[in-house]
Amino acid sequence: MVKAVKFECFSGISGDMALGAFVDAGVSFVFLCSELKKLHLHEFSLVKKKVRRAGISATKVDVVIKHGHYHSGHEEHHHHAHAKYSEIVKVIKKSGLSAEVKKRSLSMFERLGAAEAKIHDCPIEEVHFHEIGAVDTIADICGAAVCMDYLEIERAFATNIDCGGNITINSSHGALPNPAPATVELLKGFEYRQSDIPMELVTPTGACILAEYAENGMPYPIVPLSAGYGAGGKDIESRPNVLRITIGEANAIPGERSGGESETAVIEANLDDMLPLAFESVMENLFAAGALDVFFSQIQMKKNRPGVKLTVICEVEDIKKLSAVIFRETTTFGVRFYKTGRMTLERNYVPVTTKFGKIRIKTGSLGGELMSASPEYADCKKLAAAKKIPLKIIYEEAKRVFKAK
């Protein structure tokens, strides 16, 4: 079983709505505040309160700025001081946050910076976060990373993303269409819609949290353990202005399904004129879109040119979707596909406690008989970095403990 969270964005998502939902779902508000103090920024504090949105009880978390301005709900990017991307990176790196939270926070700011840099056609180092705020955005992004780490979330999903109506957004660059340019850039790969709600429902910060953590849609069901509602700043007549998150367990592994026989499809494409550096991105985007497996093979093509064969294994119903990803992300002009059968072991996770910490063992069974067991690499890697111990030692210790169990 893996720990998972589902973001239900039927009224959009912003940074403070995410924090409110996390706290409502069980993240300690005291812990969150104490962790954000490690940023050593004295310009802000967090305030929590219970509110009602269209009859739904929700938690409202505001980032209060000392000079009197704060962001609330879908209005987070107005009236804030400017800050360069490079300055924000220094603040996070010098903070007392954990290594994992720093890594995720820096990754999210890199996403934001890259989106703004593309829009304004400038180097990321020159990006000023005037459109999405500075101190409050740091609090939201680092706070989201703290919450995900606190809950030990391994997978995240995003559904029902509503960006609001076809309105214009006032900015320092003049009137812009909704969603904002940075939001559109960050939501690449996600299905979202516009409704008749005359508001900007998805902010760049909210979109950035989804881009960093979540997968589009809900490919696997989860068993709910808790749920939380994070309130937006305003009431909406037609629906509760809240973000709902559901935290639970999913008996699924990325790229894999439950054991047994099933019909799958294979998609192939021959590539001879692609930048080698792009192959990693191609693989990541295919897995994010639902591929069961992706691999590359060296081939010799016509005119004796060396090339690469891309092979994607997927569900039959995903052929068109994944073919579209291949056309978008590679240089190929055509793909071929065929249906095939597949047999897999029934997969599951068994947690074991070693002297170094908790590690999940991925098991494979056939007809109730254990056929294979191996320590989860990501868990071993995380412990190896934290304990400063060679990964192979932790890996072997996990195998020993599981065997004894």
NUKOL-385321 format. One record per residue (C-alpha): residue in one letter; y, z, x. Coordinates in nm, 3 decimals, decimal comma. Layout:
N
REC  r        v        w        u
REC  a        Y        Z        X
...
This chain:
405
REC  r        v        w        u
REC  m    0,000    0,000    0,000
REC  v    0,351   -0,077    0,121
REC  k    0,671    0,101    0,019
REC  a    0,893   -0,143   -0,169
REC  v    1,224   -0,155   -0,355
REC  k    1,337   -0,397   -0,624
REC  f    1,710   -0,471   -0,667
REC  e    1,779   -0,574   -1,028
REC  c    2,122   -0,733   -1,009
REC  f    2,179   -0,816   -1,378
REC  s    2,538   -0,689   -1,339
REC  g    2,573   -0,799   -0,979
REC  i    2,574   -0,585   -0,668
REC  s    2,838   -0,432   -0,442
REC  g    2,813   -0,195   -0,150
REC  d    2,904    0,118   -0,342
REC  m    2,677    0,024   -0,634
REC  a    2,390    0,007   -0,385
REC  l    2,475    0,351   -0,245
REC  g    2,500    0,494   -0,596
REC  a    2,162    0,349   -0,692
REC  f    1,995    0,484   -0,378
REC  v    2,134    0,833   -0,436
REC  d    2,037    0,816   -0,803
REC  a    1,682    0,719   -0,699
REC  g    1,639    1,019   -0,472
REC  v    1,823    0,971   -0,142
REC  s    1,988    1,300   -0,044
REC  f    2,364    1,264   -0,082
REC  v    2,416    1,546    0,169
REC  f    2,195    1,364    0,420
REC  l    2,379    1,035    0,359
REC  c    2,718    1,199    0,421
REC  s    2,596    1,379    0,732
REC  e    2,457    1,056    0,876
REC  l    2,778    0,861    0,812
REC  k    2,974    1,133    0,993
REC  k    2,792    1,013    1,303
REC  l    3,013    0,703    1,293
REC  h    3,295    0,932    1,416
REC  l    3,538    0,770    1,174
REC  h    3,767    1,026    1,013
REC  e    3,942    0,781    0,780
REC  f    3,698    0,818    0,492
REC  s    3,470    1,045    0,294
REC  l    3,213    0,988    0,020
REC  v    3,257    1,114   -0,335
REC  k    2,973    1,123   -0,588
REC  k    2,991    1,164   -0,963
REC  k    2,785    1,093   -1,273
REC  v    2,925    0,833   -1,514
REC  r    2,808    0,637   -1,818
REC  r    2,814    0,259   -1,839
REC  a    2,741    0,123   -2,187
REC  g    2,545    0,438   -2,262
REC  i    2,344    0,433   -1,937
REC  s    2,379    0,733   -1,707
REC  a    2,447    0,621   -1,350
REC  t    2,568    0,756   -1,016
REC  k    2,905    0,644   -0,886
REC  v    2,960    0,669   -0,511
REC  d    3,311    0,594   -0,384
REC  v    3,431    0,556   -0,029
REC  v    3,764    0,739   -0,030
REC  i    4,008    0,636    0,239
REC  k    4,244    0,907    0,363
REC  h    4,559    0,699    0,320
REC  g    4,490    0,688   -0,053
REC  h    4,308    0,362   -0,107
REC  y    3,946    0,337   -0,194
REC  h    3,711    0,072   -0,316
REC  s    3,540    0,099   -0,647
REC  g    3,273   -0,121   -0,797
REC  h    3,350   -0,490   -0,774
REC  e    3,697   -0,441   -0,623
REC  e    3,595   -0,330   -0,278
REC  h    3,783   -0,587   -0,071
REC  h    4,144   -0,525   -0,172
REC  h    4,419   -0,341    0,016
REC  h    4,244   -0,243    0,338
REC  a    4,334   -0,251    0,706
REC  h    4,206   -0,539    0,917
REC  a    3,943   -0,492    1,185
REC  k    3,788   -0,738    1,427
REC  y    3,415   -0,797    1,426
REC  s    3,397   -0,691    1,791
REC  e    3,572   -0,360    1,712
REC  i    3,326   -0,279    1,434
REC  v    3,033   -0,355    1,664
REC  k    3,171   -0,105    1,916
REC  v    3,205    0,164    1,647
REC  i    2,841    0,124    1,540
REC  k    2,703    0,106    1,894
REC  k    2,890    0,423    1,996
REC  s    2,781    0,613    1,684
REC  g    2,510    0,876    1,666
REC  l    2,307    0,681    1,411
REC  s    1,938    0,624    1,476
REC  a    1,828    0,314    1,667
REC  e    1,681    0,151    1,353
REC  v    1,994    0,215    1,143
REC  k    2,216    0,081    1,423
REC  k    1,999   -0,230    1,452
REC  r    2,011   -0,303    1,080
REC  s    2,383   -0,226    1,050
REC  l    2,468   -0,455    1,341
REC  s    2,249   -0,725    1,194
REC  m    2,430   -0,704    0,859
REC  f    2,772   -0,721    1,023
REC  e    2,655   -1,019    1,224
REC  r    2,561   -1,188    0,896
REC  l    2,903   -1,110    0,750
REC  g    3,079   -1,220    1,066
REC  a    2,882   -1,545    1,086
REC  a    2,962   -1,624    0,721
REC  e    3,335   -1,562    0,771
REC  a    3,334   -1,753    1,102
REC  k    3,178   -2,057    0,934
REC  i    3,426   -2,047    0,647
REC  h    3,730   -2,012    0,875
REC  d    3,589   -2,233    1,153
REC  c    3,643   -1,979    1,429
REC  p    3,427   -1,784    1,678
REC  i    3,266   -1,474    1,530
REC  e    3,452   -1,256    1,782
REC  e    3,781   -1,358    1,619
REC  v    3,677   -1,274    1,263
REC  h    3,899   -1,018    1,090
REC  f    3,740   -0,835    0,800
REC  h    4,047   -0,852    0,579
REC  e    3,865   -1,009    0,286
REC  i    3,592   -0,748    0,265
REC  g    3,768   -0,443    0,401
REC  a    3,704   -0,249    0,718
REC  v    3,630    0,125    0,697
REC  d    3,477    0,109    0,350
REC  t    3,259   -0,186    0,449
REC  i    3,135    0,001    0,754
REC  a    3,048    0,296    0,528
REC  d    2,871    0,076    0,273
REC  i    2,668   -0,124    0,523
REC  c    2,571    0,165    0,746
REC  g    2,508    0,376    0,435
REC  a    2,269    0,114    0,295
REC  a    2,083    0,106    0,628
REC  v    2,061    0,488    0,625
REC  c    1,918    0,483    0,271
REC  m    1,658    0,215    0,344
REC  d    1,547    0,403    0,653
REC  y    1,543    0,737    0,466
REC  l    1,313    0,590    0,200
REC  e    1,098    0,414    0,463
REC  i    1,120    0,087    0,269
REC  e    0,899   -0,190    0,406
REC  r    0,969   -0,469    0,157
REC  a    1,254   -0,546   -0,078
REC  f    1,298   -0,792   -0,364
REC  a    1,603   -0,915   -0,554
REC  t    1,596   -1,036   -0,915
REC  n    1,840   -1,145   -1,189
REC  i    2,140   -1,193   -0,959
REC  d    2,446   -1,247   -1,181
REC  c    2,765   -1,338   -0,997
REC  g    2,994   -1,324   -1,302
REC  g    3,208   -1,586   -1,468
REC  n    3,361   -1,910   -1,348
REC  i    3,687   -1,741   -1,256
REC  t    3,928   -1,748   -0,963
REC  i    3,952   -1,462   -0,715
REC  n    4,288   -1,369   -0,569
REC  s    4,279   -1,340   -0,191
REC  s    4,511   -1,359    0,109
REC  h    4,416   -1,728    0,127
REC  g    4,517   -1,792   -0,234
REC  a    4,298   -1,842   -0,540
REC  l    3,929   -1,891   -0,466
REC  p    3,642   -1,971   -0,704
REC  n    3,381   -1,708   -0,787
REC  p    3,149   -1,643   -0,608
REC  a    3,364   -1,597   -0,298
REC  p    3,285   -1,835   -0,007
REC  a    3,130   -1,556    0,203
REC  t    2,912   -1,450   -0,091
REC  v    2,781   -1,804   -0,138
REC  e    2,703   -1,827    0,232
REC  l    2,513   -1,497    0,230
REC  l    2,315   -1,576   -0,087
REC  k    2,153   -1,886    0,062
REC  g    1,786   -1,879   -0,032
REC  f    1,846   -1,666   -0,341
REC  e    1,851   -1,780   -0,701
REC  y    2,168   -1,662   -0,872
REC  r    2,356   -1,754   -1,186
REC  q    2,702   -1,739   -1,337
REC  s    2,759   -1,578   -1,674
REC  d    3,046   -1,536   -1,918
REC  i    3,150   -1,200   -1,767
REC  p    3,509   -1,258   -1,644
REC  m    3,458   -1,062   -1,321
REC  e    3,339   -1,102   -0,964
REC  l    3,006   -0,920   -0,993
REC  v    2,861   -0,986   -0,646
REC  t    3,073   -0,892   -0,346
REC  p    3,014   -1,013    0,010
REC  t    2,896   -0,664    0,109
REC  g    2,641   -0,655   -0,175
REC  a    2,523   -1,005   -0,090
REC  c    2,489   -0,904    0,274
REC  i    2,258   -0,613    0,187
REC  l    2,034   -0,852   -0,009
REC  a    2,039   -1,110    0,271
REC  e    1,934   -0,851    0,527
REC  y    1,656   -0,680    0,335
REC  a    1,545   -0,865    0,025
REC  e    1,322   -1,154   -0,070
REC  n    1,416   -1,385   -0,355
REC  g    1,230   -1,302   -0,674
REC  m    0,935   -1,074   -0,732
REC  p    0,613   -1,228   -0,593
REC  y    0,419   -0,901   -0,613
REC  p    0,419   -0,628   -0,878
REC  i    0,501   -0,277   -0,764
REC  v    0,385    0,059   -0,895
REC  p    0,712    0,247   -0,972
REC  l    0,768    0,587   -0,814
REC  s    1,138    0,633   -0,896
REC  a    1,436    0,438   -1,026
REC  g    1,809    0,469   -0,977
REC  y    2,126    0,332   -1,134
REC  g    2,441    0,269   -0,930
REC  a    2,759    0,229   -1,133
REC  g    3,024   -0,037   -1,093
REC  g    3,391    0,048   -1,127
REC  k    3,454   -0,087   -1,477
REC  d    3,283   -0,090   -1,814
REC  i    3,153   -0,424   -1,942
REC  e    3,127   -0,468   -2,317
REC  s    2,812   -0,681   -2,326
REC  r    2,595   -0,488   -2,078
REC  p    2,578   -0,178   -1,857
REC  n    2,775   -0,240   -1,537
REC  v    2,506   -0,095   -1,313
REC  l    2,270   -0,196   -1,035
REC  r    1,916   -0,075   -1,095
REC  i    1,674   -0,023   -0,809
REC  t    1,308    0,058   -0,854
REC  i    1,122    0,219   -0,567
REC  g    0,745    0,195   -0,562
REC  e    0,433    0,081   -0,386
REC  a    0,301   -0,273   -0,360
REC  n   -0,060   -0,340   -0,268
REC  a    0,034   -0,657   -0,086
REC  i    0,105   -0,774    0,266
REC  p    0,367   -1,044    0,345
REC  g    0,206   -1,387    0,326
REC  e   -0,122   -1,254    0,184
REC  r   -0,286   -1,192   -0,153
REC  s   -0,576   -0,975   -0,274
REC  g   -0,922   -1,070   -0,158
REC  g   -1,161   -1,317   -0,318
REC  e   -1,177   -1,692   -0,375
REC  s   -0,872   -1,890   -0,481
REC  e   -0,730   -2,240   -0,486
REC  t   -0,446   -2,299   -0,242
REC  a   -0,258   -2,598   -0,105
REC  v   -0,183   -2,726    0,244
REC  i    0,146   -2,902    0,321
REC  e    0,187   -3,091    0,649
REC  a    0,468   -3,273    0,825
REC  n    0,485   -3,442    1,166
REC  l    0,800   -3,368    1,368
REC  d    0,914   -3,543    1,686
REC  d    1,291   -3,515    1,690
REC  m    1,368   -3,149    1,616
REC  l    1,545   -2,896    1,832
REC  p    1,268   -2,658    1,949
REC  l    1,492   -2,355    1,889
REC  a    1,494   -2,439    1,516
REC  f    1,121   -2,386    1,466
REC  e    1,159   -2,007    1,439
REC  s    1,413   -2,048    1,159
REC  v    1,186   -2,296    0,979
REC  m    0,897   -2,050    0,987
REC  e    1,112   -1,758    0,868
REC  n    1,252   -1,957    0,575
REC  l    0,909   -2,079    0,467
REC  f    0,766   -1,726    0,468
REC  a    1,071   -1,602    0,278
REC  a    1,008   -1,873    0,016
REC  g    0,649   -1,758   -0,040
REC  a    0,431   -1,938    0,215
REC  l    0,094   -1,772    0,276
REC  d    0,080   -1,897    0,635
REC  v    0,283   -2,123    0,861
REC  f    0,182   -2,263    1,202
REC  f    0,264   -2,543    1,445
REC  s    0,025   -2,766    1,642
REC  q    0,094   -2,998    1,934
REC  i    0,011   -3,362    1,849
REC  q    0,055   -3,709    2,002
REC  m    0,238   -3,939    1,760
REC  k    0,292   -4,314    1,734
REC  k    0,437   -4,489    2,038
REC  n    0,262   -4,209    2,231
REC  r    0,545   -3,964    2,162
REC  p    0,465   -3,592    2,184
REC  g    0,528   -3,413    1,856
REC  v    0,458   -3,105    1,647
REC  k    0,258   -3,083    1,325
REC  l    0,392   -2,826    1,080
REC  t    0,123   -2,680    0,854
REC  v    0,203   -2,460    0,554
REC  i   -0,059   -2,286    0,340
REC  c    0,069   -2,189   -0,004
REC  e   -0,010   -2,136   -0,370
REC  v   -0,052   -2,462   -0,561
REC  e    0,248   -2,387   -0,783
REC  d    0,470   -2,349   -0,474
REC  i    0,416   -2,702   -0,336
REC  k    0,748   -2,842   -0,459
REC  k    0,948   -2,533   -0,366
REC  l    0,815   -2,518   -0,012
REC  s    0,839   -2,894    0,034
REC  a    1,208   -2,862   -0,050
REC  v    1,243   -2,598    0,222
REC  i    1,075   -2,831    0,473
REC  f    1,308   -3,118    0,382
REC  r    1,611   -2,890    0,406
REC  e    1,517   -2,717    0,732
REC  t    1,350   -2,997    0,932
REC  t    1,413   -3,359    1,023
REC  t    1,107   -3,501    0,845
REC  f    1,139   -3,778    0,587
REC  g    0,808   -3,702    0,419
REC  v    0,534   -3,444    0,370
REC  r    0,170   -3,471    0,269
REC  f   -0,022   -3,210    0,075
REC  y   -0,369   -3,147   -0,059
REC  k   -0,545   -2,872   -0,251
REC  t   -0,813   -2,662   -0,087
REC  g   -1,016   -2,347   -0,142
REC  r   -0,971   -2,016    0,034
REC  m   -1,172   -1,695    0,065
REC  t   -1,009   -1,374    0,188
REC  l   -1,101   -1,012    0,240
REC  e   -0,956   -0,750    0,009
REC  r   -0,667   -0,606    0,206
REC  n   -0,527   -0,258    0,191
REC  y   -0,340    0,001    0,399
REC  v   -0,487    0,336    0,502
REC  p   -0,236    0,580    0,658
REC  v   -0,350    0,794    0,952
REC  t   -0,162    1,070    1,132
REC  t   -0,182    1,055    1,510
REC  k   -0,026    1,285    1,769
REC  f    0,252    1,026    1,798
REC  g    0,322    0,996    1,425
REC  k    0,203    0,818    1,111
REC  i    0,052    0,471    1,144
REC  r   -0,092    0,244    0,877
REC  i   -0,431    0,082    0,934
REC  k   -0,472   -0,258    0,770
REC  t   -0,824   -0,285    0,633
REC  g   -1,027   -0,577    0,506
REC  s   -1,325   -0,530    0,273
REC  l   -1,582   -0,755    0,109
REC  g   -1,770   -0,626   -0,194
REC  g   -1,661   -0,272   -0,113
REC  e   -1,789   -0,292    0,247
REC  l   -1,538   -0,246    0,529
REC  m   -1,531   -0,559    0,745
REC  s   -1,219   -0,517    0,956
REC  a   -0,957   -0,257    1,046
REC  s   -0,657   -0,276    1,275
REC  p   -0,342   -0,066    1,330
REC  e   -0,026   -0,213    1,181
REC  y    0,166   -0,365    1,470
REC  a    0,513   -0,288    1,329
REC  d    0,429    0,083    1,300
REC  c    0,292    0,099    1,655
REC  k    0,593   -0,088    1,792
REC  k    0,838    0,146    1,616
REC  l    0,661    0,457    1,751
REC  a    0,631    0,309    2,100
REC  a    1,008    0,256    2,112
REC  a    1,086    0,599    1,967
REC  k    0,843    0,790    2,191
REC  k    0,891    0,566    2,497
REC  i    0,514    0,523    2,525
REC  p    0,332    0,193    2,594
REC  l    0,236    0,022    2,270
REC  k   -0,127   -0,020    2,378
REC  i   -0,170    0,359    2,407
REC  i   -0,042    0,416    2,052
REC  y   -0,253    0,126    1,924
REC  e   -0,573    0,268    2,076
REC  e   -0,492    0,620    1,953
REC  a   -0,452    0,488    1,598
REC  k   -0,789    0,313    1,620
REC  r   -0,952    0,632    1,752
REC  v   -0,810    0,850    1,473
REC  f   -0,912    0,599    1,204
REC  k   -1,264    0,574    1,344
REC  a   -1,296    0,952    1,346
REC  k   -1,165    0,969    0,989
